[in-house]
Amino acid sequence: MDYIIGVDGGGTKTEAVAYDLYGNRLNEGKSGFGNLLVDEDKAIEHIIQAIQDCMEPFNIHECRYICLGLAGYGGVENPLKLENALNQAFKSPFTIFNDGVIAHAASLKGQDGILTISGTGSVSIGIKSGLERMAGGWGHLLGDEGSGYWIAMQAFIKMTEEEDCGLPHNPVTEEILSALGYDRAAGIKKFIYKASKADIAAFTPTIVKHANYGDDFARNILEEAGSYLAKTTLNVCETLNFPQNVTIAIKGSILTNIKIVQDSFVKHLKESKPDAAIITEEVSSTLGCYYLALKRIGT
């Protein structure tokens, strides 16, 4: 039986999934991180392991194509080490993409359109007639507006304003300081300058909780996040000259799970693109590998 392997390699895990030529999921393999920028040798080891585990029940010679989407791949200076390892381990042709490209293909079923992602970070990716454009995705030091990291940072920035102006703490500040074990905002520098993006973004649920309780400050942060994400999406629309009925998919915990953010995103988007079709269905990024591989094998 002919099959395709799709690989999604991220910062914490690598998932390989086998699909038949009709898109049915056959088997999967999982391993550690697949981001080459974290540790190239370990990442390659994890990628090979996930694919081998996925292939185990099948004839290796019946694999028509391997398609990989790897986080950080665009920043790899020399991909030959990975390519050589794949050639040695498997006999199938393969193509490697950035993980955002396979996520786009998965959500849009390989068709033209825009995918906007907001999780710990944020980015908008558009593909039209083979042209690819991106807005956002600059990372937390240069942007990531509307992401989980950005949302949490607005609460921390508010703490500094309260401290500088001698204002009383708002409820969000009180809960975050309590969770960190601080009495005053002055202590947050110890946390902020040592914490990872994920550590900071982990406070986003606190802001969501208070927004749902009716806290205006928390709600405004979430609505602004949706507005920023819509602006990023519209930038891609303009760059690629998409029509009014452009298809826009969303992905990531911030846009798909936080209703206030999603509602704000759709509202601001529809002001400029009232006929846009919004896709909210969550699918595995490995499915994007399936669609991309089909184009390459001519099926």
Secondary structure as UniProt FT lines:
FT   STRAND          3..9
FT   STRAND          14..20
FT   TURN            21..22
FT   STRAND          25..31
FT   TURN            36..38
FT   HELIX           40..55
FT   TURN            56..57
FT   HELIX           60..62
FT   STRAND          63..70
FT   TURN            71..72
FT   HELIX           73..75
FT   HELIX           80..89
FT   STRAND          94..98
FT   HELIX           99..108
FT   TURN            109..110
FT   STRAND          113..118
FT   STRAND          122..128
FT   TURN            129..130
FT   STRAND          131..136
FT   TURN            140..142
FT   TURN            145..146
FT   HELIX           148..165
FT   HELIX           171..180
FT   HELIX           185..187
FT   HELIX           188..192
FT   TURN            193..194
FT   HELIX           197..201
FT   TURN            202..203
FT   HELIX           204..212
FT   TURN            213..214
FT   HELIX           216..240
FT   TURN            244..245
FT   STRAND          247..251
FT   HELIX           253..257
FT   HELIX           259..272
FT   TURN            274..275
FT   STRAND          277..279
FT   HELIX           286..297
//
